[in-house]
Amino acid sequence: MPSSINEVVFSKPSGRPTALVQFGGSIIFLGLYVYSWIEGNADSSSWLLIMVVGSALAGIAESLPENRRQAAGALRLAAILVLLYLPAAVIFTPGAIG
C-alpha cells in the first residue's frame, strides 16, 4: 500500500491541462467567496478559502516541469493536508465551518 501512495503522490506532474483545471477550480472558488463577501455572508463561507488554497497548491504541483517530482509531491501532499482540514473541522468543531 505505501508504494502505491508513493507512486501516486510523487509521480511526475501531469502537465498543463490538469494544472489549468486546478487553477480554474481555484478561481471559481475565489469568485464564490468574493460573491458571498459582497452579499455579507463571508463568515459562513470561509471554507471556500480553504478550497482556493488546496486547489491552487494542486495546480502549482501539476504545472511544474517533469524533473521536479519531489517538489510536485510535496505540493500535492500539502494540498491534501489543506483539503483534509475541512472534514476534520466538521467532525471536531462543527461550528467552525458554515
C-alpha positions as CSV (number, residue, x, y, z in Angstrom):
1,M,0.0,0.0,0.0
2,P,2.7,2.6,0.8
3,S,4.3,2.0,-2.5
4,S,1.0,2.8,-4.3
5,I,0.7,6.1,-2.4
6,N,4.3,6.9,-3.1
7,E,3.7,6.2,-6.9
8,V,0.7,8.5,-7.0
9,V,1.8,11.4,-4.8
10,F,5.4,11.5,-6.1
11,S,4.7,10.8,-9.7
12,K,5.8,13.2,-12.4
13,P,3.5,16.2,-12.9
14,S,0.6,15.7,-15.2
15,G,1.1,18.9,-17.2
16,R,-0.7,22.0,-18.3
17,P,-4.3,20.6,-18.9
18,T,-4.6,19.3,-15.4
19,A,-3.0,22.4,-14.0
20,L,-5.5,24.6,-15.8
21,V,-8.4,22.6,-14.4
22,Q,-7.0,23.0,-10.9
23,F,-6.4,26.8,-11.3
24,G,-9.8,27.1,-12.9
25,G,-11.4,25.5,-9.9
26,S,-9.4,27.8,-7.6
27,I,-10.7,30.9,-9.5
28,I,-14.3,29.6,-9.3
29,F,-14.0,29.1,-5.5
30,L,-12.4,32.5,-5.2
31,G,-15.3,34.0,-7.2
32,L,-17.8,32.3,-5.0
33,Y,-16.1,33.6,-1.9
34,V,-16.0,37.2,-3.3
35,Y,-19.6,37.0,-4.2
36,S,-20.6,35.8,-0.7
37,W,-18.4,38.5,0.8
38,I,-20.2,41.2,-1.3
39,E,-23.5,39.8,-0.1
40,G,-22.3,40.0,3.5
41,N,-22.0,36.2,4.2
42,A,-18.2,35.9,4.2
43,D,-18.2,34.4,7.7
44,S,-20.3,31.4,6.7
45,S,-18.3,30.8,3.5
46,S,-14.7,30.8,4.9
47,W,-14.4,27.2,3.8
48,L,-14.2,28.4,0.3
49,L,-10.8,30.0,1.1
50,I,-9.5,26.5,2.1
51,M,-10.7,25.2,-1.3
52,V,-8.9,28.0,-3.0
53,V,-5.6,27.3,-1.3
54,G,-6.0,23.5,-1.8
55,S,-6.8,23.6,-5.5
56,A,-4.1,26.3,-6.1
57,L,-1.5,24.1,-4.5
58,A,-2.5,21.2,-6.6
59,G,-2.4,23.4,-9.7
60,I,1.1,24.5,-8.9
61,A,2.2,20.9,-8.4
62,E,0.8,19.9,-11.8
63,S,2.4,22.8,-13.6
64,L,6.0,22.1,-12.5
65,P,8.4,20.6,-15.0
66,E,8.6,16.8,-15.2
67,N,12.0,16.7,-13.5
68,R,10.6,18.3,-10.3
69,R,8.9,15.2,-8.9
70,Q,9.8,15.8,-5.3
71,A,8.6,19.4,-5.3
72,A,5.4,18.3,-7.0
73,G,4.9,15.6,-4.4
74,A,5.4,18.0,-1.6
75,L,2.9,20.4,-3.0
76,R,0.4,17.6,-3.6
77,L,0.8,16.4,-0.1
78,A,0.3,20.0,1.2
79,A,-2.8,20.3,-0.9
80,I,-4.2,17.0,0.5
81,L,-3.5,18.2,4.1
82,V,-5.1,21.5,3.5
83,L,-8.2,19.9,2.0
84,L,-8.4,17.3,4.8
85,Y,-8.8,20.2,7.2
86,L,-12.4,20.6,6.1
87,P,-13.8,17.2,7.1
88,A,-11.6,17.3,10.3
89,A,-13.0,20.7,11.2
90,V,-16.6,19.5,10.6
91,I,-16.0,16.4,12.8
92,F,-14.1,18.1,15.7
93,T,-15.6,21.6,15.7
94,P,-18.9,21.6,13.8
95,G,-19.5,25.3,14.4
96,A,-16.2,26.4,12.8
97,I,-17.4,25.7,9.2
98,G,-20.5,27.3,7.9
